[in-house]
Amino acid sequence: KKYIGKTIEVLIDFTKSENYFGKTRTGKNVRINSKRKNLVGKIIKVKITKANIWNLEGILP
């Protein structure tokens, strides 16, 4: 929960439907809902909106 509302860098690993999946520098899994194209392999800033046991969820600021 300490991540909610913070903007962090995420390395995007893959995409599925309108979701991107990646990891933070500390290895936390992040799901990002976005219609943007060609983000796989890039490090992007993500604003975290939700946190649960297994992953974080966020949006592009």
C-alpha positions in Angstrom: 0.0 0.0 0.0 3.0 2.3 0.4 3.2 2.5 -3.4 -0.3 3.8 -4.0 -0.2 7.3 -5.5 3.5 7.2 -6.2 5.1 7.3 -9.7 7.7 4.7 -10.3 9.8 3.4 -13.2 8.7 0.1 -14.7 10.4 -2.0 -17.4 7.7 -3.3 -19.7 8.0 -7.1 -20.4 5.0 -7.9 -22.5 1.5 -6.8 -23.6 -1.9 -8.6 -23.6 -5.1 -7.0 -24.9 -4.9 -3.4 -23.6 -2.7 -4.2 -20.7 1.1 -4.0 -20.3 3.0 -6.1 -17.8 6.4 -5.2 -16.3 8.6 -5.0 -13.3 9.9 -2.3 -11.0 13.6 -2.0 -10.2 12.9 -4.0 -7.0 11.2 -6.9 -8.9 7.5 -6.0 -8.2 5.0 -7.0 -10.9 3.0 -4.1 -12.4 0.0 -4.2 -14.7 -0.7 -1.0 -16.7 -3.9 -0.4 -18.7 -3.0 1.6 -21.8 -3.8 1.8 -25.4 -0.4 3.2 -26.3 1.7 1.2 -28.7 5.3 -0.1 -28.7 6.1 0.1 -25.0 7.6 -3.4 -24.7 11.3 -3.2 -23.7 11.0 0.4 -22.5 11.3 1.9 -19.1 8.3 4.1 -18.4 7.0 6.1 -15.5 3.8 4.6 -14.0 1.5 6.1 -11.3 0.4 3.3 -9.0 -3.4 3.2 -8.4 -3.8 -0.2 -6.7 -1.7 -2.6 -4.7 -2.4 -6.2 -3.7 -0.5 -9.2 -2.6 0.8 -10.3 -6.0 1.2 -7.1 -8.0 0.7 -3.4 -8.4 -1.6 -1.7 -10.9 -1.1 1.7 -12.5 -1.7 4.2 -15.2 0.6 6.3 -17.4 0.7 9.8 -15.8 
